[in-house]
Amino acid sequence: MCRSIKTLRPPALSHEATGEDIRAAALQYVRKVSGFHVPAAHNREVFERAVEQVAEATRALLDDLEVRGSRSPRKQEQGAA
């Protein structure tokens, strides 16, 4: 769909995805779906809300994914605590 969105889970990404990585991917997704690179003033609030919701869903997905039988580093830290 959007070739400029990079894979955010290791090992495709050499480090754990940062908040900046996640927000950038969410922004690209919302831009692609809405068809607007920059929303008009009357759509700015709904556009930003969509970016935040997509970023939140992305964080939850990355936190909960299990890859090749191992859990994400955050899940491993939570399990050790």
C-alpha distances in whole Angstrom, upper triangle without the diagonal:
4,6,9,9,12,13,16,18,21,21,18,19,23,24,23,20,22,22,21,18,17,17,16,12,13,14,11,9,12,12,8,9,13,13,15,16,19,20,24,26,27,23,23,24,22,19,21,21,18,17,20,19,15,17,20,18,16,20,21,19,19,23,23,21,24,23,25,28,28,27,25,28,28,29,32,33,34,35,38,39
4,6,6,9,11,14,17,19,20,17,17,21,22,21,18,20,19,18,15,15,15,12,10,11,11,8,7,10,10,7,9,12,12,14,13,17,18,22,25,25,22,21,23,21,18,19,20,17,15,18,18,15,16,19,17,15,19,21,18,19,22,23,21,24,23,25,28,28,27,25,27,27,28,31,32,33,35,37,38
4,6,7,10,13,16,18,18,15,15,19,20,20,18,19,20,18,15,15,16,13,11,13,13,10,10,14,13,10,13,16,15,17,15,19,21,25,27,28,25,24,26,24,21,21,23,20,18,21,21,17,18,21,20,17,20,22,20,19,23,24,22,24,22,25,28,27,27,24,27,27,29,31,32,33,35,37,38
4,6,10,12,15,17,18,14,14,17,18,18,16,17,17,15,12,13,13,10,8,11,11,8,9,13,11,10,13,16,15,15,14,17,19,23,25,27,24,22,24,23,19,19,21,19,16,19,20,16,16,20,19,16,19,21,19,18,22,24,22,24,23,25,28,27,26,24,25,26,28,30,31,32,34,36,37
4,7,9,12,15,16,12,12,15,16,16,13,14,14,13,10,10,11,8,5,9,9,7,8,11,11,10,13,15,15,16,14,17,19,23,25,26,23,22,23,21,18,18,19,16,14,16,17,13,13,16,15,12,15,17,16,15,18,20,18,21,20,23,25,24,23,20,22,22,24,26,27,28,30,32,33
4,6,9,11,12,9,8,12,13,13,10,13,14,13,9,10,12,10,7,11,12,10,11,15,15,14,16,19,19,20,18,21,23,27,29,30,26,25,26,24,21,20,22,19,16,18,18,15,14,17,16,13,14,17,15,13,17,19,17,19,17,20,22,21,20,18,20,20,22,24,25,26,28,30,31
4,6,8,9,6,7,10,11,11,9,12,14,14,10,10,13,12,9,12,14,13,13,16,17,16,18,21,22,22,21,23,25,29,31,32,28,27,27,26,23,22,23,20,17,18,18,15,14,16,15,11,13,15,12,11,14,15,13,15,13,16,19,18,17,15,17,18,19,21,22,24,25,27,29
4,7,9,7,6,9,9,8,6,9,11,11,7,8,11,11,9,11,14,13,13,17,18,18,19,22,23,23,22,24,25,29,30,31,28,26,26,25,22,21,21,19,16,17,17,14,12,14,13,9,10,12,10,8,11,13,11,13,12,16,18,16,15,12,13,14,16,18,19,20,22,24,25
4,6,6,6,9,8,7,7,11,13,14,11,10,14,14,12,14,17,17,17,20,22,21,22,25,26,27,25,27,29,33,34,35,31,29,29,28,25,24,24,22,19,19,19,16,14,15,14,10,10,12,10,7,10,11,9,10,9,12,14,12,11,9,11,12,14,15,17,18,19,21,23
3,5,5,6,7,7,8,12,15,16,13,13,17,17,15,18,21,20,20,23,25,24,26,28,29,30,28,30,32,36,37,38,34,32,32,31,29,27,27,25,22,22,22,20,17,18,18,14,14,15,13,10,12,13,11,11,9,11,13,11,11,9,10,13,14,14,16,18,19,20,23
4,5,6,8,9,11,14,17,18,15,16,19,19,17,20,23,21,22,25,26,26,27,30,31,31,30,32,34,38,39,40,37,35,35,33,31,29,30,28,25,25,25,22,20,21,20,17,16,18,16,12,14,16,13,12,9,11,14,12,13,11,12,15,16,16,18,21,21,22,25
4,6,9,10,10,14,17,17,13,14,18,16,14,18,20,18,19,22,23,22,24,27,28,28,26,29,31,35,36,38,34,32,33,31,28,27,28,26,23,23,24,20,19,20,19,16,16,18,15,13,15,17,14,14,12,13,16,15,15,13,15,17,19,19,21,23,24,25,27
4,5,7,7,10,14,13,10,12,15,14,13,16,18,17,18,21,22,22,24,27,27,27,25,27,30,33,35,36,33,30,31,30,27,25,26,24,21,22,22,19,17,19,18,15,15,17,15,12,15,17,14,15,13,16,18,16,16,13,14,16,18,18,20,22,23,24,26
4,7,9,11,15,15,12,14,18,17,16,19,21,21,22,25,26,25,28,30,30,30,28,30,32,36,37,39,35,33,33,33,30,28,29,27,24,24,25,22,20,21,21,18,17,19,18,14,16,19,17,17,15,17,19,17,16,14,13,16,18,18,19,22,23,24,25
4,6,8,12,13,11,13,16,16,15,18,20,20,21,24,25,26,27,30,30,30,28,29,31,35,36,37,34,32,31,31,28,26,27,26,22,22,23,21,18,19,19,16,15,17,16,13,14,17,15,16,15,17,19,16,15,12,11,13,16,16,16,19,21,21,22
4,6,10,11,9,10,14,14,14,16,19,19,20,22,24,24,26,28,29,29,27,28,30,33,34,35,32,30,29,29,26,24,24,23,20,19,20,18,15,16,16,13,11,14,13,9,10,13,13,14,13,16,17,14,13,9,8,10,13,13,14,16,18,19,20
4,7,8,6,7,10,11,10,13,15,16,16,19,20,21,22,24,26,25,23,24,26,30,30,32,28,26,26,25,23,20,21,20,16,16,17,15,12,13,14,10,9,12,12,8,10,13,13,15,15,18,19,17,15,11,11,11,14,16,16,17,20,21,22
4,5,5,6,9,10,11,12,14,16,17,19,20,21,23,24,26,25,22,23,25,28,28,30,27,24,24,24,21,19,19,19,15,14,16,15,11,12,14,11,9,13,14,11,12,15,16,18,18,22,23,20,17,14,13,12,16,17,17,18,21,22,22
4,5,5,6,9,10,10,12,14,15,16,18,20,21,22,24,22,20,21,22,25,25,27,24,21,20,20,18,15,16,16,12,11,13,12,8,10,12,10,8,12,13,11,12,16,17,20,20,24,25,22,19,15,15,14,17,19,18,19,22,23,23
4,5,5,6,9,10,10,12,14,15,16,18,20,21,22,20,18,18,20,23,24,25,23,20,20,20,17,15,16,16,12,12,14,13,10,12,14,12,11,15,16,14,15,19,19,22,22,26,27,24,22,18,18,17,20,22,21,22,26,27,27
4,6,5,6,9,10,11,12,14,15,17,19,20,21,20,18,19,21,24,25,27,24,21,21,21,18,16,17,16,13,13,15,12,9,12,14,10,10,14,14,12,14,17,17,20,19,23,24,22,20,16,17,16,19,21,21,22,25,26,27
4,5,5,6,9,10,11,12,14,15,17,18,20,19,17,18,20,23,24,25,22,19,19,19,16,14,15,13,10,10,11,9,6,9,10,7,7,11,11,10,12,15,15,18,18,22,23,21,19,15,16,15,18,20,20,21,24,25,26
4,5,5,6,9,10,10,12,14,15,16,18,16,15,15,16,20,20,22,19,16,16,16,13,11,12,11,7,7,10,8,5,9,11,9,9,13,14,13,15,18,18,22,22,26,27,25,22,19,20,18,21,23,23,23,26,28,28
4,5,5,6,9,10,11,12,14,15,16,15,13,14,16,19,20,22,19,16,17,17,14,12,14,13,9,11,13,10,9,12,13,11,12,16,16,15,17,20,20,23,23,26,28,26,24,21,21,21,23,26,26,26,29,31,31
4,5,5,6,9,10,11,12,14,15,15,13,15,17,21,22,23,20,18,18,17,14,13,14,12,9,11,12,9,8,11,12,9,11,14,13,13,16,18,17,20,20,24,25,24,22,19,20,20,22,25,25,25,28,30,30
4,5,5,6,9,10,11,12,14,13,13,14,15,18,20,20,17,15,15,14,11,10,11,8,5,8,8,5,5,9,9,8,10,13,13,13,16,18,18,21,22,25,27,25,23,20,22,20,22,25,25,25,28,30,30
4,5,5,6,9,10,10,12,11,9,10,11,15,17,18,14,12,13,12,9,8,11,9,5,9,10,8,8,12,13,12,14,16,16,17,19,21,21,25,25,29,30,29,26,23,25,24,26,29,29,29,31,33,33
4,6,5,6,9,10,10,10,9,11,13,17,19,20,16,15,16,15,12,12,14,11,9,12,13,10,11,14,14,13,15,18,17,17,20,22,22,25,24,28,30,29,27,24,25,25,27,30,30,30,33,35,35
4,5,5,6,8,10,11,10,13,14,17,19,20,16,15,16,14,11,12,13,10,8,11,11,8,10,13,12,11,14,16,15,16,19,20,20,23,23,26,28,28,26,23,25,24,26,29,30,29,32,34,35
4,5,5,6,8,8,9,10,10,14,16,16,12,12,13,11,7,9,10,7,6,10,10,8,10,13,13,13,16,17,17,18,21,22,22,26,26,30,31,30,28,26,27,26,28,31,31,31,33,36,36
4,6,5,6,5,5,8,9,12,15,16,12,12,14,12,9,10,13,10,9,13,14,12,13,16,16,16,19,21,20,21,24,26,25,28,29,32,34,33,31,28,30,29,31,34,34,34,36,39,39
4,6,5,7,8,11,12,15,18,19,15,15,17,15,12,14,15,12,11,15,15,13,15,18,17,16,19,21,20,21,24,25,24,28,27,31,33,32,30,28,30,30,31,34,35,35,37,39,40
4,6,8,10,12,12,15,18,18,14,15,16,13,11,13,14,10,11,14,14,12,14,17,16,16,19,21,19,21,24,25,24,27,28,31,33,32,30,28,31,30,31,34,35,34,37,39,40
4,5,8,10,9,12,14,14,10,12,13,11,8,12,13,10,11,15,14,13,16,18,18,18,21,23,22,24,26,27,27,31,31,34,36,35,33,31,33,32,33,36,37,36,39,41,41
4,7,9,9,12,15,15,12,13,16,14,11,14,16,13,14,17,18,16,18,21,21,20,24,25,25,26,29,30,29,33,33,36,38,37,35,33,35,34,35,38,39,39,41,44,44
4,5,6,9,12,13,10,10,13,12,9,12,14,13,13,16,17,16,18,21,21,21,24,26,25,26,29,31,30,34,34,37,39,38,36,33,35,34,36,39,39,39,41,44,44
4,7,10,13,14,12,11,14,14,10,12,15,14,12,16,18,16,17,20,21,20,23,25,25,25,28,30,30,33,33,36,38,37,35,32,34,33,35,38,38,38,40,43,43
4,7,9,11,9,8,12,12,9,10,14,13,12,15,17,17,18,21,22,21,23,26,26,27,29,31,31,35,35,38,40,39,37,34,35,33,36,38,38,38,41,43,43
4,6,8,6,5,9,9,7,9,12,12,12,15,16,16,18,20,21,22,24,26,27,28,30,32,32,36,36,40,41,40,37,35,36,34,36,39,39,39,42,44,43
4,5,5,6,10,10,9,12,14,14,15,18,19,20,21,23,25,25,27,29,30,31,33,35,36,39,40,43,45,43,41,38,39,38,39,43,42,42,45,47,46
4,5,5,8,10,10,11,14,15,16,17,19,20,21,23,25,26,28,30,31,32,34,35,36,40,41,45,46,44,41,39,40,38,39,43,42,41,45,47,46
4,6,7,9,10,12,13,14,16,18,19,20,22,23,25,26,28,29,31,32,34,35,36,40,41,45,46,45,42,39,40,38,40,43,43,42,45,47,46
4,6,6,6,9,10,11,12,14,15,17,18,20,21,22,24,26,27,29,30,32,33,36,38,41,42,41,38,36,37,35,36,40,40,39,42,44,43
4,6,5,6,8,10,11,12,14,15,16,18,20,21,22,24,26,27,28,30,31,35,36,40,41,39,36,34,35,33,34,38,37,36,39,42,41
4,5,5,6,9,10,11,12,14,15,16,18,20,21,23,24,26,27,29,30,34,35,39,40,38,35,32,33,31,33,36,35,34,37,40,38
4,6,5,6,9,10,10,12,14,15,16,18,20,21,22,24,26,27,28,32,33,37,38,37,34,31,33,30,32,35,35,34,36,39,38
4,5,5,6,9,10,11,12,14,15,16,18,20,21,23,24,26,27,31,32,35,36,35,32,30,31,29,31,34,34,33,36,38,38
4,5,5,6,9,10,10,12,14,15,16,18,20,21,22,24,26,29,30,34,35,33,31,28,29,27,28,32,31,30,33,36,35
4,5,5,6,9,10,11,12,14,15,17,18,20,21,23,24,28,30,33,34,32,29,27,28,25,27,30,30,29,32,34,33
4,5,5,6,8,10,11,12,14,15,16,18,20,21,22,26,27,31,32,31,28,25,27,25,26,30,30,28,31,34,33
4,6,5,6,9,10,10,12,14,15,16,18,20,21,25,26,29,30,29,26,23,25,23,24,28,28,27,30,32,32
4,5,5,6,9,10,10,12,14,15,16,18,20,24,25,29,29,28,25,22,23,21,22,26,25,24,27,29,29
4,5,5,6,9,10,11,12,14,15,17,18,22,24,27,28,26,23,21,23,20,21,25,25,24,26,29,28
4,5,5,6,9,10,10,12,14,15,16,20,21,25,26,25,22,19,21,20,21,24,24,24,26,29,29
4,5,5,6,9,10,10,12,14,15,19,20,24,25,23,20,17,19,17,18,22,22,21,24,26,26
4,5,5,6,9,10,11,12,14,18,20,24,24,22,19,16,18,15,16,20,20,19,22,24,24
4,5,5,6,9,10,11,12,16,18,21,22,20,17,16,18,16,16,20,20,19,21,24,24
4,5,5,6,8,10,10,14,15,19,20,19,16,13,16,14,15,18,19,19,21,23,24
4,5,5,6,9,10,14,15,19,19,17,14,11,13,11,12,16,16,15,18,20,20
4,6,5,6,9,12,15,18,18,16,13,11,13,11,11,15,15,14,16,19,19
4,5,5,6,10,12,15,16,14,12,10,13,12,12,15,16,16,17,20,21
4,6,5,9,10,14,14,13,10,7,10,9,10,13,14,14,16,18,20
4,6,9,11,15,14,12,8,6,8,6,7,10,11,11,13,15,16
4,6,10,13,12,11,7,7,10,9,7,11,13,11,12,16,17
4,6,10,10,9,7,6,10,10,9,12,14,14,14,17,19
4,7,6,5,5,6,10,11,9,11,14,14,14,16,19
4,5,5,6,8,11,13,12,12,16,17,16,18,21
4,6,8,10,13,16,14,14,18,19,18,19,23
4,7,10,13,15,13,12,16,17,15,17,20
4,7,9,11,9,9,12,14,12,14,17
4,6,8,6,6,10,10,10,12,15
4,5,5,6,9,10,11,13,15
4,5,5,6,9,10,11,13
4,5,5,6,9,10,11
4,5,5,6,9,10
4,5,5,6,9
4,5,5,6
4,5,5
4,6
4
